[in-house]
Amino acid sequence: MSALRQLTNWAGNYSYQAKKLHRPSTVEQLQEIIAQAAKVRVLGSRHSFNGIADSDELITLAELPHDVTVDRLAATVSLSANMTYGQLAEALRPERVALHNLASLPHISVAGAVSSGTHGSGDTNGNLATAVSSVEMVTSSGEIVRAARGHSEFDGLVVGLGAVGAVTRLSLDVEPAYEIRQRVFEGLAWDSLFEHFDEITAYGYSVSLFTTWGPTVDQVWVKSRVTDASEHVAADLFGAVATTVETHPILGLDPINCTAQLGRNGLWSDRLPHFRVGFTPSSGEELQSEYLVPRRQGIAAIESVRALADRLRPLLQVSEIRTVAADHLWMSPQYGRDTVGIHFTWEPDQAAVERVLVDVEAALAPLEGRPHWGKVFLAGADATAPLYERQPDFVRLIQRLDSRAAFRNPWLEKHVLGA
């Protein structure tokens, strides 16, 4: 255990208020720490942009051993919860198996991404948590709880927001390793996007649109499985022109940190993220927000945000629009509905971003916009709870597994649980 001195999140916009940081090297030590702590939370890769992970005492699982076991018969991989997606991908490489999807950044922790409902993209791809087939966690009593897909409370435990227990182990679905090719198209007209939205988002296995809300969509990143029969080697995409040089999602930045483009085949883990392992992800100096709306409201949501372009542009580095498939995980932003996500990468000015988010959230609230739990947003539980049909069940699950409220914190009370 050590005292904390100005420990911040990855972006530097949040300073943790905890006074102690525990570093258990065994699960047994973790159980003891949690059972004795009045208020406690687990830190992942610190890539959240708010106080979701804060508490009086914090735990890092960094000193627990990495343990990866592939079960080919079950088509799963079991892993310790302290691993990042980049580390897991390296462990899976010699096993020649793959995950169904990855987030933009391979630097984030698997448990943290799962617990907050983080996603990759693709019309038919669920978020990263949908790959979970079983979960193991330590509850506030120090007991170990395990649940597999099909358990009555499994769908509430997976996207647990750190509120039901400290995740120690996960099993994820795997499939045979596959290759991806990535191409980028520039200058997609908004009218073409709205007219051909379904065709564009289905053009590859994973499709991302990057924009600064100017006259056109700046870039369309298309990631296609090499075996996809639907892949067309075309010079344009509904008027957007294929690039002949590699690009960065944020215009003007060197693409050296980005995964390879120009249609070059590569392993799934080397193409599905936008950024390469070992390099600075995104711009490195930023804040992030994201809102997920029902796909049926996607075009209306994009148009509502476009109407705010003059307000957004002075603070905006880039926005990303992508699609995610529906799932059954209680607190997942994709629960019960296919989704369009509108992501904002902001300049690192918290106060100014929050002022702009007043307008963004007002525009997206009528369209049932759910905020990404790990990013900067304003909405309180009075606004978020009605968007989640199973939120009352989630509250009851927390009350049962954390009866002494050790994992509850002010962020959770304000944005998820309410009074």
Secondary structure, DSSP 8 states (H G I E B T S, - for coil): -EE-SS-B-TTSS-B---SEEE--SSHHHHHHHHHH-SSEEEE-SS--SSSTT--SEEEE-TTS---EEEETTTTEEEEETT-BHHHHHHHHTTTTEE-S---S-TTSBHHHHHHTT-----TT---GGGGEEEEEEE-TTS-EEEEETTSTTHHHHTT-TTSS-EEEEEEEE-EE--EEEEEEEEEEEHHHHHHTHHHHHTSSSEEEEEE-SSSEEEEEEEEEETT-TT----SEETTEEE-SS---SSTTS-GGGB---TT--EEHHHHSSSB-TTS--TTSS-EEEEEEEEGGGHHHHHHHHHTTHHHHTTTEEEEEEEEE--B--TT-TTBTS-EEEEEEEE-S-HHHHHHHHHHHHHHHGGGT-EE-TTS-----HHHHGGG-TTHHHHHHHHHHHTTT-SS--HHHIIIII--
